């Protein structure tokens, strides 16, 4: 379902939240680090510089993404594995679990967090960020078109992203015994090119939609969606302004 080339078209903009998240992880000397939803592995590889003594493992469910990531592997230092994150289990307790824009694809966040916390070593850190812009025009337009009379028979039953509120994450992690810092950030991306919000969504939000449609249907859907997004996000003299809100969580297990 994933197209690595399309996803990486806005690599710099997608990378900023990752570095903002990792900068807030306070662990003196992690030995085992896992990146859940590692994608093509480029950001995962930067963790080698942050924690030069750690063994780092990237996990992703996409065959194409892991295929690219494996080219970066360093035996014993940087490894990659393809598996379903919702069912993933670590072989031994972990010092850091990090995830960048992945968990919104996974339902049942209470069960997910319980599983992840169970894999932390004493003093371990769980750090993740998820999009929080599902009420923005970029997403409401896609939902409205998908459930319109022309498309609802094909797309009306697609699952929606699963994200809870910042307060929910803070309270849930507190009840699981962690000290959690939770905050929101809105990035104001200035994107270049023609209808760049459509191009951005084609690498993420639209992947399940496009996977459901054949070639002619894809073209028709995109041709209907494109003008709606261009109207909602008009191009200015310096590019197209694309606000993007995200939730950040950094939680430590006492130890």
N, C-alpha and C positions, 0 to 999 in steps of 0.2 A: 504494500500500500504506500510505502514511502519512496519519494524521489529525492535522493541526496542532493543532486545538483540544484533542484528547485529550492529545497530547504536552505541551502548554503548561499543563495543569492543575497541574502541580507545577513551574512555571517557576523559582521561587526555589531549590528544592532542586537542580534540574538545573543551575542557573547557578553554584552555589558552586564546583564543581570547575573550571569554566572560569576563573573569576577566580583561584583558587589556582594554576592552571597558568600563566596569563599573568603573574602576579606573579613567577614564577621565571625568566622570559625576560629575559636580560641582553644586550641589543643596543643600542649607542649611538645609532644613528639609522637604522633600517631604511627603505629606499625602497620596496620591494615586499613586501607581506605577503599570504599566502593562508590562508584558513580553509577547511579541507576538512571537509565535512559541516556546513555552516553553518546548516542548518535554515531557520527563518523569518527569520533574519538579525538578530535583536535583539541577540544577544551579539556578533556580528561588528561591528555598528555601534559598540559600545563601544570597539573598537580605535582608532577615530578620535581618541578622547581620549588614549589611551595613546601613540599615535604620530601626532601631528597633521601631520607632513610626509610620511607614507607614503600610497601608493596601496594600497587594501585590496580584495581580491577574495574573495567567498564562493562556494564550489563545493558543489553538492548534486545528488544524482540524482533527488530527488523533485520532480515537477512542481508539486504543491501547495505544498510548502515554498518553492521558488524563486518561485512566484507571489506569495507573501506577502512574501518578501525583496525582490523588485524594487520594492516600494512605498517601501523605505528607500534606494534607490540615489541616489547623488550623482555625476553624471558626472565622471570624472577622479579621484574620491576614493574612492568606495565603489561597487563593481560586483558583480553576481551572475551566475552562469552555471550552467546545468543540464548536467551531464555525469556519466559514470560515473567515479567516483574511481579505481577500479582501473586504468583506461586513460587517466587524465588526464595531460596534458603541459603544462608551462608554456612560454610563448613566449620567456622570458629568465630568467636566474638569479634566484633569490629570496633575500631576506634573512631572512625568517621564514616558516615553514610551521607552522601550528597546527591541531590537530584535537581536538575535544571529543566523546568517546563516539561514535566513528564507525567506527574501524578494526576493531572486533570483528565487523562485518558483512562484512568483506573477508577472504577466505582467502589463504593463501600470504604470510605477513608478511615472510619474507626477501625475496621479489621486490618486495613493496610498499616496504619500507624502502630497498632498492637504488635503486628508481625515484625515491623522494623525495629521497634524499641526492644523486643525480645532478642534481637541480634546484636545489640550494643554491649560492649565491654563496660565495666565500671569506669565512669568518667568520659564515656563515649559521647559523640555529638551527632545528632541528626539535623541536617540542614537541607532545606528545599525551598524552591519558589515555584509558584503556579500562576498562570494568567488569571486575572480578575476583571476582565473586560467583556464578559459575555452579555452585558447589557448595552455595549457600544454598537453604533451602526454597523460596524464591520461584521458583527455576529447576528444582530437582529435581522439585517437584510437577508443574510444567507438562510436563517431559519424561516423567515416569512416566505421567501421564494420556494424553499424546499417543501413547505406545507401548503402552497397555493394549489388551486384545482389542477393546474397543468402538471404538477410534479408530485403531489402528495401520495399517489399510488406507488411511485418509485422510491420516494425519499422521506415520506412522512413518518416512518417508523425508525429513522436513524437515531441511535442513542445520543444524548446530549452530554457535554462535558460535565464532570463531577467536581465541583469545587465548593468548599465550605467557607464560612466567614472567618475573618481573622480571630474574632472572639471564640469561635468554635474550636479552632486549632489550639489557641492558648489554653482554653479550659480542658480540652481533651488531653493534651500533653501533660498538663498539671496533674490530672487525675491518674495518669500513667506514671507519675513520679518524677517527671522531668522539670527542670527550670527552663522555661521557654521564653524567647524574645520573638515577638511577632509584629510585623509592620507592613504598611502598604507604600508602594512607590509608583508614581505615574511617570513613565518615560515619554518624552515628546520627540519621537523620531521624525527626522526630516528626510523623506525618501525621494530618490531620484527616479526618473523614467516615466513612461506613460502608464497611467493607472497602476501605480506601484502597490496599492493596498490589495488589489486583485492578485498581483504576483506574490505578495507576502502570504495571503491566505491560501494560495495554490500549493504552498509548501507545508501547510499545517492544517488549518480548519477544513479546507475543502478536500483533503485526502479521502475521508470516508465517502463523501458525496461523489467524487469522480470515480472512485472504485466501484460504485454501484451502477454507473452509467456506461453504455457502450460509446463508441467514437462519435457518432452523429448526435447522440443525446448530450454528450459532454460539450460539444460545440454549441448546441442550442442553449444549454444551461449557462455556459460562460458568456455567450452573447447577450443573454438577458440580464445576467448579474453585473457584467462590466459597467454599463452605463449607470446603474443604481449606485455602485460604489464610487464611481467617478464623481457623481453628483454629491454624495455625502462627504467625500474627501477631495475637494477641488484642488487643482494644482496652483500653487502660488509662484511668485518670481524666483524663490529659492528652492522650490521643490514642493512636495506634498507633506503636510503636517499630519502625523499619525500618532495620536495619544494612545498609550498602552499601559494599563494599570496592572500591577502584579502584587501578589502576597508573598512575603518572605517569612521564613520560620527558621530559627536556629535554637535548638533545644539540647540541653546537656543532661545526661544521666549522672546522678551523684556517684562518687566513687573515690 
